[in-house]
Amino acid sequence: MAYVISDDCIACGSCIDECPVGAISEGNKYNINPDMCTECGTCADVCPNEAISLP
């Protein structure tokens, strides 16, 4: 099950550089491609708003 980004996302960009497979895309609220996510959790570890979690 892929990580998801909640509405608490402030689009700071911290997670994008941390994703080793490039599964995160930019927008008003960032988005994680569930087909690419390897569930490593590095994005969740660096999110300052704790907006990234497993569903």
PQR file of N, CA, C, O and H, with PARSE charges and radii, in Angstrom:
ATOM      1  N   MET A   1       0.846  -1.169   0.000 -0.4000 1.5000
ATOM      2  CA  MET A   1       0.000   0.000   0.000 -0.0000 2.0000
ATOM      3  C   MET A   1       0.896   1.240   0.000  0.5500 1.7000
ATOM      4  O   MET A   1       1.763   1.380   0.864 -0.5500 1.4000
ATOM      5  N   ALA A   2       0.696   2.115  -0.942 -0.4000 1.5000
ATOM      6  CA  ALA A   2       1.524   3.302  -1.117 -0.0000 2.0000
ATOM      7  C   ALA A   2       1.211   4.373  -0.071  0.5500 1.7000
ATOM      8  O   ALA A   2       0.104   4.448   0.462 -0.5500 1.4000
ATOM      9  H   ALA A   2      -0.008   2.001  -1.643  0.4000 1.0000
ATOM     10  N   TYR A   3       2.221   5.194   0.200 -0.4000 1.5000
ATOM     11  CA  TYR A   3       2.022   6.352   1.065 -0.0000 2.0000
ATOM     12  C   TYR A   3       1.101   7.341   0.357  0.5500 1.7000
ATOM     13  O   TYR A   3       1.015   7.348  -0.871 -0.5500 1.4000
ATOM     14  H   TYR A   3       3.120   5.133  -0.234  0.4000 1.0000
ATOM     15  N   VAL A   4       0.413   8.175   1.136 -0.4000 1.5000
ATOM     16  CA  VAL A   4      -0.455   9.218   0.598 -0.0000 2.0000
ATOM     17  C   VAL A   4      -0.115  10.543   1.271  0.5500 1.7000
ATOM     18  O   VAL A   4       0.427  10.579   2.376 -0.5500 1.4000
ATOM     19  H   VAL A   4       0.482   8.170   2.133  0.4000 1.0000
ATOM     20  N   ILE A   5      -0.444  11.622   0.582 -0.4000 1.5000
ATOM     21  CA  ILE A   5      -0.193  12.962   1.105 -0.0000 2.0000
ATOM     22  C   ILE A   5      -1.543  13.602   1.421  0.5500 1.7000
ATOM     23  O   ILE A   5      -2.422  13.672   0.561 -0.5500 1.4000
ATOM     24  H   ILE A   5      -0.884  11.592  -0.315  0.4000 1.0000
ATOM     25  N   SER A   6      -1.700  14.065   2.654 -0.4000 1.5000
ATOM     26  CA  SER A   6      -2.976  14.647   3.096 -0.0000 2.0000
ATOM     27  C   SER A   6      -3.083  16.120   2.723  0.5500 1.7000
ATOM     28  O   SER A   6      -2.157  16.695   2.150 -0.5500 1.4000
ATOM     29  H   SER A   6      -0.987  14.009   3.352  0.4000 1.0000
ATOM     30  N   ASP A   7      -4.204  16.714   3.049 -0.4000 1.5000
ATOM     31  CA  ASP A   7      -4.439  18.135   2.805 -0.0000 2.0000
ATOM     32  C   ASP A   7      -3.562  19.021   3.681  0.5500 1.7000
ATOM     33  O   ASP A   7      -3.539  20.237   3.491 -0.5500 1.4000
ATOM     34  H   ASP A   7      -4.955  16.247   3.515  0.4000 1.0000
ATOM     35  N   ASP A   8      -2.839  18.438   4.638 -0.4000 1.5000
ATOM     36  CA  ASP A   8      -1.925  19.211   5.477 -0.0000 2.0000
ATOM     37  C   ASP A   8      -0.654  19.588   4.730  0.5500 1.7000
ATOM     38  O   ASP A   8       0.166  20.346   5.248 -0.5500 1.4000
ATOM     39  H   ASP A   8      -2.858  17.450   4.792  0.4000 1.0000
ATOM     40  N   CYS A   9      -0.480  19.065   3.511 -0.4000 1.5000
ATOM     41  CA  CYS A   9       0.698  19.363   2.692 -0.0000 2.0000
ATOM     42  C   CYS A   9       0.769  20.862   2.398  0.5500 1.7000
ATOM     43  O   CYS A   9      -0.220  21.472   1.993 -0.5500 1.4000
ATOM     44  H   CYS A   9      -1.147  18.450   3.090  0.4000 1.0000
ATOM     45  N   ILE A  10       1.948  21.444   2.607 -0.4000 1.5000
ATOM     46  CA  ILE A  10       2.163  22.861   2.308 -0.0000 2.0000
ATOM     47  C   ILE A  10       3.019  23.029   1.051  0.5500 1.7000
ATOM     48  O   ILE A  10       3.451  24.142   0.749 -0.5500 1.4000
ATOM     49  H   ILE A  10       2.751  20.948   2.937  0.4000 1.0000
ATOM     50  N   ALA A  11       3.268  21.954   0.323 -0.4000 1.5000
ATOM     51  CA  ALA A  11       4.032  21.962  -0.928 -0.0000 2.0000
ATOM     52  C   ALA A  11       5.413  22.594  -0.745  0.5500 1.7000
ATOM     53  O   ALA A  11       5.841  23.415  -1.557 -0.5500 1.4000
ATOM     54  H   ALA A  11       2.917  21.050   0.568  0.4000 1.0000
ATOM     55  N   CYS A  12       6.097  22.207   0.314 -0.4000 1.5000
ATOM     56  CA  CYS A  12       7.415  22.764   0.601 -0.0000 2.0000
ATOM     57  C   CYS A  12       8.526  22.125  -0.235  0.5500 1.7000
ATOM     58  O   CYS A  12       9.596  22.712  -0.401 -0.5500 1.4000
ATOM     59  H   CYS A  12       5.749  21.540   0.973  0.4000 1.0000
ATOM     60  N   GLY A  13       8.274  20.921  -0.761 -0.4000 1.5000
ATOM     61  CA  GLY A  13       9.252  20.259  -1.610 -0.0000 2.0000
ATOM     62  C   GLY A  13      10.221  19.341  -0.897  0.5500 1.7000
ATOM     63  O   GLY A  13      11.059  18.717  -1.547 -0.5500 1.4000
ATOM     64  H   GLY A  13       7.405  20.444  -0.627  0.4000 1.0000
ATOM     65  N   SER A  14      10.136  19.240   0.407 -0.4000 1.5000
ATOM     66  CA  SER A  14      11.063  18.401   1.165 -0.0000 2.0000
ATOM     67  C   SER A  14      11.036  16.946   0.712  0.5500 1.7000
ATOM     68  O   SER A  14      12.074  16.286   0.665 -0.5500 1.4000
ATOM     69  H   SER A  14       9.455  19.747   0.935  0.4000 1.0000
ATOM     70  N   CYS A  15       9.871  16.458   0.386 -0.4000 1.5000
ATOM     71  CA  CYS A  15       9.703  15.038   0.057 -0.0000 2.0000
ATOM     72  C   CYS A  15      10.225  14.667  -1.327  0.5500 1.7000
ATOM     73  O   CYS A  15      10.692  13.547  -1.532 -0.5500 1.4000
ATOM     74  H   CYS A  15       9.028  16.994   0.424  0.4000 1.0000
ATOM     75  N   ILE A  16      10.150  15.589  -2.268 -0.4000 1.5000
ATOM     76  CA  ILE A  16      10.504  15.261  -3.654 -0.0000 2.0000
ATOM     77  C   ILE A  16      11.941  14.767  -3.774  0.5500 1.7000
ATOM     78  O   ILE A  16      12.188  13.746  -4.417 -0.5500 1.4000
ATOM     79  H   ILE A  16       9.770  16.498  -2.101  0.4000 1.0000
ATOM     80  N   ASP A  17      12.878  15.462  -3.177 -0.4000 1.5000
ATOM     81  CA  ASP A  17      14.282  15.066  -3.270 -0.0000 2.0000
ATOM     82  C   ASP A  17      14.578  13.773  -2.524  0.5500 1.7000
ATOM     83  O   ASP A  17      15.561  13.096  -2.825 -0.5500 1.4000
ATOM     84  H   ASP A  17      12.677  16.291  -2.655  0.4000 1.0000
ATOM     85  N   GLU A  18      13.748  13.427  -1.565 -0.4000 1.5000
ATOM     86  CA  GLU A  18      13.978  12.221  -0.769 -0.0000 2.0000
ATOM     87  C   GLU A  18      13.483  10.946  -1.442  0.5500 1.7000
ATOM     88  O   GLU A  18      13.971   9.861  -1.127 -0.5500 1.4000
ATOM     89  H   GLU A  18      12.950  13.977  -1.321  0.4000 1.0000
ATOM     90  N   CYS A  19      12.533  11.051  -2.352 -0.4000 1.5000
ATOM     91  CA  CYS A  19      11.954   9.858  -2.982 -0.0000 2.0000
ATOM     92  C   CYS A  19      12.959   9.231  -3.948  0.5500 1.7000
ATOM     93  O   CYS A  19      13.328   9.851  -4.946 -0.5500 1.4000
ATOM     94  H   CYS A  19      12.136  11.932  -2.608  0.4000 1.0000
ATOM     95  N   PRO A  20      13.405   7.998  -3.656 -0.5600 1.5000
ATOM     96  CA  PRO A  20      14.418   7.374  -4.511  0.2800 2.0000
ATOM     97  C   PRO A  20      13.902   6.910  -5.870  0.5500 1.7000
ATOM     98  O   PRO A  20      14.698   6.604  -6.758 -0.5500 1.4000
ATOM     99  N   VAL A  21      12.589   6.852  -6.045 -0.4000 1.5000
ATOM    100  CA  VAL A  21      12.035   6.381  -7.314 -0.0000 2.0000
ATOM    101  C   VAL A  21      11.270   7.467  -8.070  0.5500 1.7000
ATOM    102  O   VAL A  21      10.702   7.186  -9.126 -0.5500 1.4000
ATOM    103  H   VAL A  21      11.942   7.100  -5.324  0.4000 1.0000
ATOM    104  N   GLY A  22      11.240   8.686  -7.563 -0.4000 1.5000
ATOM    105  CA  GLY A  22      10.565   9.787  -8.241 -0.0000 2.0000
ATOM    106  C   GLY A  22       9.065   9.652  -8.310  0.5500 1.7000
ATOM    107  O   GLY A  22       8.450  10.046  -9.301 -0.5500 1.4000
ATOM    108  H   GLY A  22      11.700   8.914  -6.705  0.4000 1.0000
ATOM    109  N   ALA A  23       8.459   9.094  -7.261 -0.4000 1.5000
ATOM    110  CA  ALA A  23       7.021   8.848  -7.253 -0.0000 2.0000
ATOM    111  C   ALA A  23       6.192  10.065  -6.856  0.5500 1.7000
ATOM    112  O   ALA A  23       4.963  10.015  -6.914 -0.5500 1.4000
ATOM    113  H   ALA A  23       8.959   8.773  -6.456  0.4000 1.0000
ATOM    114  N   ILE A  24       6.838  11.152  -6.455 -0.4000 1.5000
ATOM    115  CA  ILE A  24       6.106  12.329  -5.970 -0.0000 2.0000
ATOM    116  C   ILE A  24       6.102  13.410  -7.041  0.5500 1.7000
ATOM    117  O   ILE A  24       7.142  13.755  -7.601 -0.5500 1.4000
ATOM    118  H   ILE A  24       7.836  11.192  -6.408  0.4000 1.0000
ATOM    119  N   SER A  25       4.906  13.941  -7.317 -0.4000 1.5000
ATOM    120  CA  SER A  25       4.777  15.013  -8.300 -0.0000 2.0000
ATOM    121  C   SER A  25       4.286  16.278  -7.614  0.5500 1.7000
ATOM    122  O   SER A  25       3.607  16.227  -6.588 -0.5500 1.4000
ATOM    123  H   SER A  25       4.061  13.660  -6.863  0.4000 1.0000
ATOM    124  N   GLU A  26       4.648  17.422  -8.207 -0.4000 1.5000
ATOM    125  CA  GLU A  26       4.294  18.715  -7.644 -0.0000 2.0000
ATOM    126  C   GLU A  26       2.884  19.139  -8.024  0.5500 1.7000
ATOM    127  O   GLU A  26       2.303  18.649  -8.992 -0.5500 1.4000
ATOM    128  H   GLU A  26       5.199  17.463  -9.040  0.4000 1.0000
ATOM    129  N   GLY A  27       2.360  20.053  -7.242 -0.4000 1.5000
ATOM    130  CA  GLY A  27       1.046  20.639  -7.482 -0.0000 2.0000
ATOM    131  C   GLY A  27       0.688  21.496  -6.292  0.5500 1.7000
ATOM    132  O   GLY A  27       1.542  21.760  -5.444 -0.5500 1.4000
ATOM    133  H   GLY A  27       2.832  20.451  -6.456  0.4000 1.0000
ATOM    134  N   ASN A  28      -0.558  21.938  -6.207 -0.4000 1.5000
ATOM    135  CA  ASN A  28      -0.995  22.690  -5.026 -0.0000 2.0000
ATOM    136  C   ASN A  28      -0.788  21.850  -3.779  0.5500 1.7000
ATOM    137  O   ASN A  28      -0.347  22.338  -2.739 -0.5500 1.4000
ATOM    138  H   ASN A  28      -1.251  21.724  -6.895  0.4000 1.0000
ATOM    139  N   LYS A  29      -1.116  20.577  -3.912 -0.4000 1.5000
ATOM    140  CA  LYS A  29      -0.827  19.564  -2.903 -0.0000 2.0000
ATOM    141  C   LYS A  29      -0.041  18.497  -3.638  0.5500 1.7000
ATOM    142  O   LYS A  29      -0.468  18.048  -4.701 -0.5500 1.4000
ATOM    143  H   LYS A  29      -1.474  20.180  -4.757  0.4000 1.0000
ATOM    144  N   TYR A  30       1.071  18.088  -3.114 -0.4000 1.5000
ATOM    145  CA  TYR A  30       1.873  17.086  -3.804 -0.0000 2.0000
ATOM    146  C   TYR A  30       1.134  15.761  -3.831  0.5500 1.7000
ATOM    147  O   TYR A  30       0.223  15.524  -3.038 -0.5500 1.4000
ATOM    148  H   TYR A  30       1.419  18.453  -2.250  0.4000 1.0000
ATOM    149  N   ASN A  31       1.542  14.897  -4.759 -0.4000 1.5000
ATOM    150  CA  ASN A  31       0.859  13.635  -4.966 -0.0000 2.0000
ATOM    151  C   ASN A  31       1.881  12.509  -5.110  0.5500 1.7000
ATOM    152  O   ASN A  31       2.945  12.703  -5.696 -0.5500 1.4000
ATOM    153  H   ASN A  31       2.282  15.089  -5.404  0.4000 1.0000
ATOM    154  N   ILE A  32       1.558  11.339  -4.578 -0.4000 1.5000
ATOM    155  CA  ILE A  32       2.420  10.175  -4.696 -0.0000 2.0000
ATOM    156  C   ILE A  32       1.769   9.179  -5.648  0.5500 1.7000
ATOM    157  O   ILE A  32       0.620   8.782  -5.451 -0.5500 1.4000
ATOM    158  H   ILE A  32       0.693  11.181  -4.101  0.4000 1.0000
ATOM    159  N   ASN A  33       2.503   8.779  -6.677 -0.4000 1.5000
ATOM    160  CA  ASN A  33       2.018   7.792  -7.631 -0.0000 2.0000
ATOM    161  C   ASN A  33       2.054   6.426  -6.951  0.5500 1.7000
ATOM    162  O   ASN A  33       3.138   5.925  -6.650 -0.5500 1.4000
ATOM    163  H   ASN A  33       3.436   9.101  -6.837  0.4000 1.0000
ATOM    164  N   PRO A  34       0.895   5.809  -6.702 -0.5600 1.5000
ATOM    165  CA  PRO A  34       0.863   4.534  -5.974  0.2800 2.0000
ATOM    166  C   PRO A  34       1.519   3.380  -6.729  0.5500 1.7000
ATOM    167  O   PRO A  34       1.951   2.403  -6.117 -0.5500 1.4000
ATOM    168  N   ASP A  35       1.595   3.489  -8.052 -0.4000 1.5000
ATOM    169  CA  ASP A  35       2.229   2.431  -8.838 -0.0000 2.0000
ATOM    170  C   ASP A  35       3.755   2.487  -8.753  0.5500 1.7000
ATOM    171  O   ASP A  35       4.429   1.489  -9.009 -0.5500 1.4000
ATOM    172  H   ASP A  35       1.244   4.282  -8.549  0.4000 1.0000
ATOM    173  N   MET A  36       4.295   3.648  -8.396 -0.4000 1.5000
ATOM    174  CA  MET A  36       5.747   3.809  -8.299 -0.0000 2.0000
ATOM    175  C   MET A  36       6.261   3.719  -6.860  0.5500 1.7000
ATOM    176  O   MET A  36       7.415   3.353  -6.639 -0.5500 1.4000
ATOM    177  H   MET A  36       3.747   4.458  -8.188  0.4000 1.0000
ATOM    178  N   CYS A  37       5.419   4.048  -5.888 -0.4000 1.5000
ATOM    179  CA  CYS A  37       5.823   4.090  -4.478 -0.0000 2.0000
ATOM    180  C   CYS A  37       6.283   2.709  -4.012  0.5500 1.7000
ATOM    181  O   CYS A  37       5.594   1.707  -4.206 -0.5500 1.4000
ATOM    182  H   CYS A  37       4.482   4.346  -6.067  0.4000 1.0000
ATOM    183  N   THR A  38       7.468   2.681  -3.390 -0.4000 1.5000
ATOM    184  CA  THR A  38       8.015   1.426  -2.865 -0.0000 2.0000
ATOM    185  C   THR A  38       7.805   1.297  -1.361  0.5500 1.7000
ATOM    186  O   THR A  38       8.294   0.355  -0.737 -0.5500 1.4000
ATOM    187  H   THR A  38       8.027   3.495  -3.232  0.4000 1.0000
ATOM    188  N   GLU A  39       7.074   2.248  -0.783 -0.4000 1.5000
ATOM    189  CA  GLU A  39       6.753   2.235   0.646 -0.0000 2.0000
ATOM    190  C   GLU A  39       7.991   2.293   1.535  0.5500 1.7000
ATOM    191  O   GLU A  39       8.015   1.690   2.608 -0.5500 1.4000
ATOM    192  H   GLU A  39       6.676   3.013  -1.289  0.4000 1.0000
ATOM    193  N   CYS A  40       9.019   3.017   1.093 -0.4000 1.5000
ATOM    194  CA  CYS A  40      10.251   3.107   1.887 -0.0000 2.0000
ATOM    195  C   CYS A  40      10.101   4.051   3.077  0.5500 1.7000
ATOM    196  O   CYS A  40      10.776   3.886   4.094 -0.5500 1.4000
ATOM    197  H   CYS A  40       9.000   3.507   0.222  0.4000 1.0000
ATOM    198  N   GLY A  41       9.209   5.050   2.950 -0.4000 1.5000
ATOM    199  CA  GLY A  41       8.939   5.954   4.063 -0.0000 2.0000
ATOM    200  C   GLY A  41       9.865   7.140   4.192  0.5500 1.7000
ATOM    201  O   GLY A  41       9.713   7.928   5.125 -0.5500 1.4000
ATOM    202  H   GLY A  41       8.661   5.185   2.124  0.4000 1.0000
ATOM    203  N   THR A  42      10.827   7.302   3.286 -0.4000 1.5000
ATOM    204  CA  THR A  42      11.745   8.433   3.424 -0.0000 2.0000
ATOM    205  C   THR A  42      11.024   9.767   3.280  0.5500 1.7000
ATOM    206  O   THR A  42      11.409  10.752   3.911 -0.5500 1.4000
ATOM    207  H   THR A  42      10.951   6.662   2.528  0.4000 1.0000
ATOM    208  N   CYS A  43       9.985   9.806   2.457 -0.4000 1.5000
ATOM    209  CA  CYS A  43       9.223  11.049   2.294 -0.0000 2.0000
ATOM    210  C   CYS A  43       8.525  11.432   3.591  0.5500 1.7000
ATOM    211  O   CYS A  43       8.525  12.597   3.987 -0.5500 1.4000
ATOM    212  H   CYS A  43       9.672   9.006   1.945  0.4000 1.0000
ATOM    213  N   ALA A  44       7.940  10.456   4.238 -0.4000 1.5000
ATOM    214  CA  ALA A  44       7.228  10.716   5.497 -0.0000 2.0000
ATOM    215  C   ALA A  44       8.190  11.177   6.586  0.5500 1.7000
ATOM    216  O   ALA A  44       7.836  11.999   7.431 -0.5500 1.4000
ATOM    217  H   ALA A  44       7.940   9.509   3.916  0.4000 1.0000
ATOM    218  N   ASP A  45       9.397  10.647   6.561 -0.4000 1.5000
ATOM    219  CA  ASP A  45      10.394  11.011   7.583 -0.0000 2.0000
ATOM    220  C   ASP A  45      10.803  12.477   7.506  0.5500 1.7000
ATOM    221  O   ASP A  45      11.127  13.076   8.531 -0.5500 1.4000
ATOM    222  H   ASP A  45       9.685   9.979   5.874  0.4000 1.0000
ATOM    223  N   VAL A  46      10.793  13.071   6.301 -0.4000 1.5000
ATOM    224  CA  VAL A  46      11.256  14.451   6.151 -0.0000 2.0000
ATOM    225  C   VAL A  46      10.135  15.487   6.104  0.5500 1.7000
ATOM    226  O   VAL A  46      10.408  16.687   6.090 -0.5500 1.4000
ATOM    227  H   VAL A  46      10.530  12.584   5.468  0.4000 1.0000
ATOM    228  N   CYS A  47       8.886  15.045   6.079 -0.4000 1.5000
ATOM    229  CA  CYS A  47       7.767  15.991   5.970 -0.0000 2.0000
ATOM    230  C   CYS A  47       7.612  16.800   7.258  0.5500 1.7000
ATOM    231  O   CYS A  47       7.377  16.230   8.323 -0.5500 1.4000
ATOM    232  H   CYS A  47       8.663  14.070   6.090  0.4000 1.0000
ATOM    233  N   PRO A  48       7.745  18.139   7.165 -0.5600 1.5000
ATOM    234  CA  PRO A  48       7.651  18.963   8.371  0.2800 2.0000
ATOM    235  C   PRO A  48       6.239  19.065   8.949  0.5500 1.7000
ATOM    236  O   PRO A  48       6.076  19.440  10.110 -0.5500 1.4000
ATOM    237  N   ASN A  49       5.218  18.738   8.153 -0.4000 1.5000
ATOM    238  CA  ASN A  49       3.834  18.831   8.602 -0.0000 2.0000
ATOM    239  C   ASN A  49       3.225  17.479   8.921  0.5500 1.7000
ATOM    240  O   ASN A  49       2.045  17.393   9.261 -0.5500 1.4000
ATOM    241  H   ASN A  49       5.351  18.434   7.210  0.4000 1.0000
ATOM    242  N   GLU A  50       4.011  16.431   8.816 -0.4000 1.5000
ATOM    243  CA  GLU A  50       3.503  15.070   9.023 -0.0000 2.0000
ATOM    244  C   GLU A  50       2.293  14.813   8.136  0.5500 1.7000
ATOM    245  O   GLU A  50       1.312  14.204   8.562 -0.5500 1.4000
ATOM    246  H   GLU A  50       4.970  16.501   8.540  0.4000 1.0000
ATOM    247  N   ALA A  51       2.379  15.289   6.887 -0.4000 1.5000
ATOM    248  CA  ALA A  51       1.270  15.165   5.935 -0.0000 2.0000
ATOM    249  C   ALA A  51       1.339  13.881   5.114  0.5500 1.7000
ATOM    250  O   ALA A  51       0.446  13.614   4.308 -0.5500 1.4000
ATOM    251  H   ALA A  51       3.176  15.783   6.541  0.4000 1.0000
ATOM    252  N   ILE A  52       2.386  13.085   5.309 -0.4000 1.5000
ATOM    253  CA  ILE A  52       2.552  11.862   4.524 -0.0000 2.0000
ATOM    254  C   ILE A  52       2.459  10.663   5.444  0.5500 1.7000
ATOM    255  O   ILE A  52       3.144  10.587   6.465 -0.5500 1.4000
ATOM    256  H   ILE A  52       3.111  13.301   5.963  0.4000 1.0000
ATOM    257  N   SER A  53       1.591   9.714   5.064 -0.4000 1.5000
ATOM    258  CA  SER A  53       1.402   8.518   5.890 -0.0000 2.0000
ATOM    259  C   SER A  53       0.869   7.369   5.045  0.5500 1.7000
ATOM    260  O   SER A  53       0.497   7.551   3.886 -0.5500 1.4000
ATOM    261  H   SER A  53       1.035   9.776   4.235  0.4000 1.0000
ATOM    262  N   LEU A  54       0.839   6.206   5.636 -0.4000 1.5000
ATOM    263  CA  LEU A  54       0.184   5.075   4.994 -0.0000 2.0000
ATOM    264  C   LEU A  54      -1.314   5.202   5.225  0.5500 1.7000
ATOM    265  O   LEU A  54      -1.739   5.625   6.300 -0.5500 1.4000
ATOM    266  H   LEU A  54       1.141   6.058   6.577  0.4000 1.0000
ATOM    267  N   PRO A  55      -2.121   4.841   4.229 -0.5600 1.5000
ATOM    268  CA  PRO A  55      -3.576   4.979   4.401  0.2800 2.0000
ATOM    269  C   PRO A  55      -4.129   4.037   5.456  0.5500 1.7000
ATOM    270  O   PRO A  55      -5.333   4.036   5.713 -0.5500 1.4000
TER
END
